[in-house]
């Protein structure tokens, strides 16, 4: 899509609210010509429940984020929330908040195939009765080449692992070591655009031009 993105929801009589402070998700929406009217990060507890599996965990967090923000707004709006989970089998890898965590994740992922689950939830606020709730889950597969200790340290030093699930950014320095990828690239980045667009096309109003 070409041209300058414009604020979403103009023809629908409702605003679009992104329940995330992620610059990656904002840029992905801009890629398909959408600019949220508001950015309203959802402040929820993201601790996995006991024995919670990766797919249900991603779905639960996305839904809770969307519900939380939709309940907090008293304007006609459509809330978009997402959550990305990197998993080795049944094991949920953490978001890397420090270099030690990023290093540990990269050591685990080295030479191995892993899954990336990204869930998207859309919720209309109570003030917009024309809106439809929706949920989607996209699972992608990524395989890293075997990483040497020096390569892991280089990735950690690069720093684009910060706050990333699994300790890496597919659109960052780690891309040089991705041997195989199957699924949704934008889902791995943080927002599967095809599935998000499909849910928006199902809404009343001209959300996507």
N, C-alpha and C positions, 0 to 999 in steps of 0.2 A: 504494500500500500504506500502510495506517495502522498506528498502534501503535508501540511502542518497539522498535527493532532489537535483536536478540540475537546473541550470538557464534555464528558459523557453525560448521557441522560437528559440532554436538553429537550428532545422531543418527547420524552417519556413523562415529563413532569416530576421527575425524581432525580436526586443526585446519586453519583457513584462514589462509594467510600471504600478505600482500600484499608483493610484491617492489618496493615503491616508497614513497618518503617523501612523495609528492605528496598534499597535502591535498584536491586536487580529486578524485583517484581514490578516496580514502577516503570523501569525502562522496557520491560517486556510488554506491558500494556501499551506503552507509547509506540512500540513496534507495529501494533495493529491499529494504531490511530486513536487510542483512548487515553485520556488524561483524567484521573479521578478528581472529583471536586474537593474531596477531603482525604487526608491521611490520618487514620485513627488507629494506632497500634493497639492490639488487644493485650491487656495485661492479665494473663492467666497462669496458673501453675502448670508447667509443662513436664512435670515428673511422670515417668511411665508408671503405670500401676503394676502391681505384682503379677508376674507371668503374662503381662500384656505383650502381644505379638506386634511386629512392626507395622503391618498393614492396618489393623484396627487402631493402633496408636496414632498413626498419621490421620486417619479418618476422624477420630475423636477430637484431636487437637484442632483440625481445621473447622469442624462443626462448632466446637466450643468457642473458638475465636470469633466466628461469624455471629453466633448467638449473642455473645457478650457485647459486641459492638452494636449490633442491631437493637438490643434492649436498652442501650445507653443513649440512643438518638431519638429525638422527638420530631424529626423532619421526615418527609417522604424521601426514602433513600434505598439503594440496593447495596448491600455490603458484600465485598469479596474478600475471602480469607483463604489462606493456604498454609500447608505445612509439609516440609520435606524431611524424610527419614532415610538414612543410609543404614543398610542392614547386611550383616553376614549371616545368612540363614535366619535363625530365630533371634539373633543377637542384634539389639539396637545400638548403633554407635552414637556417641554423644556429639553435640555441637562443640567445636573446639573453641574454648575461651582462653586458652593459654598454649604456649609452644609445646609444653610437655604432652598435653592431650592430642595436639595435632600430630606430633611425632609418633605417639602410640597408635593412633588411627592409621597413619600411613604405613607403619610396620605391619599392621594387621592386613591391610589391603594389598600390600605388595605381592604381585604375581597371582592374585586371586580374583575370582569373579564375585561381584556383590550386586545387591539390588538397591535401587533408589525408588522409594515410594513417595509420590507427591499427591496429596489430597487437596481438592478445592471445594469450598462450600460457598454458596451464594444465599443470602438471606435478605428479604425485604423488611424494612422496619414496619412497625404497626401502623404508621401514618401513611404507608403506601400499600393500599390493599390490592392494587393491580399486579404487584410483584409475585414471582414464584420462587420458592426455595429450591435449591438444587445441590447435589453432591456428585463429585466424580473422583475417582482414584486412578492414577496412572502409575504403572510399575515399569521401570526400565532396568536394563542390565548393563553394567560397566565392568570391564576387566582391565586392570593395570598390568603393565609389564613388571618384571621383577625389579625392584628398586634397590640400588646399592645404598649403603649408609651415607655416602657423600651426596647422592641424589636426594635422599630424604632430608638431609640437613639443608640442601639448597632450597627445597620446597618450603621448609619451615622458615628459613631466612627470608624468602620472598614475601611471606606475610599475608598472602591472600586467603589463608585458611581461617582467618578470624571469624568466629560466629557461623562457620559453615558446618553443616552436618557431615560427619565423617572426616573432618579435618582437611578438606580440599575444595577447590572451586573448579568445576569442569571448564569454565570459560577463562580460567587463569593459567598459571604456570603448569599445573598438573596435566593440562591437555596434551603436553608433549609425551606423556607416558600412558595415555589411554590406547590400549591395543585393540579393544573391541567395545562397541556401543550398540545397543539395540533398544529401541523404544522412542521416547520423546526427549529430544535434547533440551527443549525449553522446560520440560518437566524436571529434568535434572538440575537445570539452573534455578528453578524455583516456582515456575508457574506454567503448566502445560497449556499452550495457547489455543490449540485446536479445541480441546475440551471446554476451556473457559469461554471461547467464542461461541461454541454450540449452546451453552447455557444462556449466554446473553442474547443470542438470536431467538431464543424461546421466550424472551420477556416482551411485555407490551412496550411499544415505542421503538424508535430507531436508534438502538444502542450502537450498532455497527453499520457503518456506511459502506 
